[in-house]
Amino acid sequence: MSAEFKLGINICQGFGESVEAGIDATARAGFDACFTGWNEGADVRGWAERIRGNGMIYQSVHSPFGKCDKLWDEGEAGDAFADVLIHCLHDCAENDVPIMVVHPIIGMDRHTPTPIGIERFGRIVAEAEKTPVKLAFENVEGIEYLEAIIKELGSSPAVGYCWDTGHEMCYNFSRDVPALFGDKLICTHLNDNFGMTDPSVVTWHDDSHMMPFDGIADWDGIVGRLKRAGYHDILTFELTCRSKPGKNTHAAYEALGLDGFLRLAREKGEKIAEMMK
């Protein structure tokens, strides 16, 4: 690679490939690292062996997030989902995956963190402290929840955040996320989009996860902010070949096929790595 930064990407970008096929294709494209999702029964051990057998780094596991709103509510559902995240954490620890990415919330209309939510996340953090795994809380919709977690639990060495550049634009009203949380940055989800279609409406339809330089993101500014945050780790991208409903923004990606898509993503990643020098 032309710069000191390693490049990583998510496995499975919407082409319908298996995780195993995605790992092999990612290695063929020349990536240094990758991350996977997770669910109950996921073959994390097998994936880890395949990733490392391909000469790559298993950068992180993205924990499930479909019920993370329950963590902030009273009731057994929140306790049960905390247990799910702890199970995911243990899978990371047992397979030497250094980072678990966590969504603090799901729901465009949620803006009020609660004490029980902090208590449950505190239980997850306490469990993480028993392992080498760090928790990277991601900026998603409802950034108030990330702010609360960093404020209340950020002193833990197990707590950091994952900066999703696209989410900042379409969910966080382009607030400067690294300026809020500074040196707690431990991983990235680099991607692009066209911002908010309606500046007054937050919607997942704007969360395009396009390749860098294909939307309206200020990549010179993003690189500058990464530098100011002192970030020197893997430049990880989170991308998809699928357009959101009613849009045709990703048709050119889909036409490339898996290997072509990954090659193009790596080329764009190399450009950002050069900018980081």
C-alpha positions in Angstrom: 0.0 0.0 0.0 1.2 3.5 -0.7 0.7 4.8 2.8 1.2 3.6 6.4 -2.5 3.2 6.9 -4.1 -0.2 6.5 -7.5 -0.4 4.7 -10.5 -2.4 5.9 -14.1 -2.9 4.8 -17.3 -4.6 5.8 -18.0 -8.2 4.6 -21.1 -8.6 2.5 -22.0 -5.4 0.5 -25.4 -6.6 -0.8 -24.3 -8.9 -3.7 -25.8 -12.0 -2.0 -22.5 -13.6 -1.3 -21.8 -15.8 1.8 -19.6 -14.4 4.5 -16.9 -16.9 3.4 -17.1 -15.8 -0.2 -17.0 -12.2 0.9 -13.9 -12.8 2.9 -12.1 -14.4 0.0 -13.1 -11.6 -2.4 -12.0 -8.9 0.1 -8.6 -10.5 0.3 -8.4 -10.8 -3.5 -9.1 -7.0 -3.8 -6.1 -6.3 -1.6 -7.7 -5.2 1.6 -5.7 -5.5 4.8 -8.6 -6.0 7.2 -12.4 -6.6 7.3 -15.3 -6.7 9.7 -18.4 -8.9 10.0 -21.8 -8.7 11.5 -22.9 -11.1 14.2 -26.0 -13.1 15.3 -26.7 -15.9 17.7 -24.8 -19.0 16.3 -22.6 -17.0 14.0 -19.4 -18.9 13.1 -17.0 -16.3 14.4 -14.3 -18.9 14.9 -14.6 -20.1 11.3 -14.6 -16.5 10.0 -11.6 -15.6 12.1 -9.7 -18.6 10.7 -10.6 -17.7 7.1 -9.8 -14.0 7.5 -6.4 -14.7 9.0 -5.8 -17.5 6.6 -6.2 -14.9 3.8 -3.6 -12.7 5.5 -6.1 -10.1 6.8 -6.9 -8.6 10.2 -10.3 -9.3 11.8 -10.8 -5.6 12.6 -14.1 -5.8 14.4 -17.5 -7.4 14.8 -20.6 -5.3 14.4 -23.0 -6.3 17.1 -26.7 -6.6 16.3 -28.8 -3.4 16.8 -32.4 -4.2 15.9 -33.5 -4.1 19.6 -31.0 -1.6 21.0 -33.8 0.8 21.8 -35.1 -1.7 24.4 -31.9 -1.1 26.4 -33.2 2.3 27.4 -36.7 1.1 28.4 -37.9 -0.7 31.5 -38.7 -4.4 31.0 -37.2 -7.8 30.4 -36.6 -7.1 26.7 -33.9 -4.6 27.6 -32.2 -7.1 29.9 -32.4 -9.8 27.3 -30.8 -7.6 24.6 -28.0 -6.7 27.0 -27.3 -10.4 27.4 -27.2 -10.7 23.6 -24.5 -8.0 23.4 -22.5 -9.7 26.1 -22.7 -13.0 24.2 -21.4 -11.1 21.1 -18.6 -9.6 23.3 -17.6 -13.0 24.5 -17.4 -14.3 20.9 -15.1 -11.4 20.1 -12.9 -12.1 23.1 -12.7 -15.9 22.4 -11.6 -15.2 18.8 -9.2 -12.3 19.4 -11.4 -9.7 17.7 -10.2 -6.5 19.3 -13.3 -4.2 18.7 -17.0 -4.7 19.0 -19.0 -1.9 17.3 -22.2 -1.0 19.1 -25.2 1.1 18.1 -26.4 3.1 21.1 -30.0 3.5 19.8 -32.3 2.7 16.9 -35.3 4.9 16.1 -35.5 8.4 14.5 -37.8 9.7 17.2 -35.7 8.7 20.2 -33.9 11.5 22.0 -34.0 10.9 25.7 -31.4 8.7 27.4 -32.5 7.0 30.6 -30.7 5.9 33.8 -31.7 2.2 33.1 -30.0 2.5 29.7 -26.8 3.7 31.2 -27.1 0.9 33.9 -27.4 -1.8 31.2 -24.6 -0.3 29.1 -22.5 -0.1 32.2 -23.0 -3.9 32.7 -21.8 -4.5 29.2 -18.8 -2.2 29.7 -17.9 -3.9 33.0 -17.9 -7.2 31.1 -15.7 -5.8 28.4 -13.2 -4.6 31.0 -12.6 -8.3 31.8 -11.5 -8.9 28.2 -9.1 -7.2 25.7 -12.1 -6.1 23.6 -12.9 -2.5 23.2 -16.5 -1.2 22.6 -16.8 1.3 19.8 -20.1 3.1 20.2 -21.2 4.4 16.8 -22.7 7.8 16.0 -26.2 6.9 14.7 -29.5 8.7 14.8 -30.2 10.2 18.3 -26.6 11.3 19.0 -27.8 12.2 22.5 -27.4 8.5 23.4 -23.8 8.4 22.3 -23.1 11.6 24.3 -24.7 10.1 27.4 -22.7 6.9 27.1 -19.4 8.7 26.6 -20.2 11.1 29.5 -21.2 8.4 32.0 -18.9 5.5 30.9 -16.2 7.1 28.8 -13.6 6.9 31.6 -13.5 3.1 31.1 -10.5 1.9 29.0 -13.0 -0.4 27.3 -15.0 2.5 25.8 -14.4 4.4 22.6 -16.4 5.4 19.6 -16.7 4.6 15.9 -17.0 7.5 13.6 -19.5 6.9 10.7 -18.9 9.8 8.3 -22.2 9.2 6.5 -24.3 9.1 9.6 -22.8 12.4 10.7 -24.2 14.0 7.5 -27.6 12.4 7.4 -28.4 11.6 11.0 -26.4 14.1 13.1 -27.1 17.3 11.1 -23.4 17.4 10.2 -22.3 18.0 13.8 -18.5 17.5 14.1 -18.5 14.1 15.8 -14.7 13.9 16.5 -14.8 17.4 18.0 -17.4 16.1 20.5 -15.5 12.9 21.5 -11.9 13.6 20.5 -9.3 11.0 21.5 -11.9 8.3 22.2 -12.0 7.5 18.4 -11.0 3.8 18.0 -12.4 2.9 14.5 -14.1 4.3 11.5 -17.0 3.6 9.1 -16.0 5.7 6.2 -18.7 6.3 3.6 -20.4 9.0 1.6 -24.0 10.2 0.8 -25.9 13.2 -0.4 -26.8 14.6 3.0 -30.4 15.1 4.2 -33.0 15.2 1.4 -35.2 17.3 3.7 -33.1 19.2 6.4 -36.0 18.8 8.8 -36.5 15.1 8.4 -34.0 12.4 9.6 -34.6 9.2 7.6 -32.6 6.0 6.9 -33.3 6.6 3.2 -30.5 9.2 3.2 -28.0 6.7 4.8 -26.6 5.6 1.4 -23.2 4.2 2.4 -21.7 5.2 -0.9 -18.0 5.1 -1.7 -15.9 8.2 -0.8 -16.0 11.0 -3.4 -19.3 9.8 -4.8 -21.5 12.0 -2.6 -21.1 15.4 -1.1 -18.8 14.7 1.9 -15.9 17.0 2.4 -13.1 14.4 2.3 -10.3 17.0 2.8 -12.2 18.1 5.9 -12.7 14.5 7.1 -9.0 13.6 6.7 -8.1 16.8 8.6 -10.4 15.8 11.4 -9.0 12.3 11.6 -5.5 13.8 11.9 -6.6 16.2 14.6 -8.1 13.3 16.5 -4.7 11.6 16.4 -6.1 8.6 14.5 -3.5 6.2 13.3 -5.4 2.9 13.0 -7.1 1.0 10.2 -9.1 3.1 7.8 -12.3 1.0 7.7 -15.1 1.6 5.2 -18.7 0.5 5.4 -20.2 0.4 1.9 -23.1 -1.2 0.0 -24.1 -1.8 -3.6 -27.8 -1.4 -2.8 -29.8 1.8 -3.5 -32.3 2.8 -0.9 -36.0 2.4 -1.9 -37.0 4.7 -4.7 -33.5 5.7 -5.5 -31.0 4.5 -8.2 -27.8 5.9 -6.7 -26.0 2.5 -6.5 -26.8 1.0 -9.9 -23.2 1.5 -11.2 -21.9 -0.3 -8.1 -24.2 -3.3 -8.6 -23.1 -3.5 -12.2 -19.5 -4.0 -11.2 -20.1 -7.2 -9.4 -18.5 -8.2 -6.1 -14.9 -8.2 -7.3 -15.1 -5.0 -9.3 -16.9 -3.2 -6.4 -14.2 -4.2 -4.0 -11.4 -3.2 -6.3 -12.9 0.2 -6.8 -13.5 0.6 -3.1 -9.8 -0.3 -2.5 -8.7 2.3 -5.0 -10.7 5.0 -3.3 -9.4 3.8 0.0 -5.8 4.2 -1.3 -6.6 7.8 -2.2 -7.7 8.5 1.4 -4.7 6.8 2.8 -2.5 9.1 0.6 -4.4 12.1 2.0 -3.7 10.9 5.5 0.1 11.2 5.0 
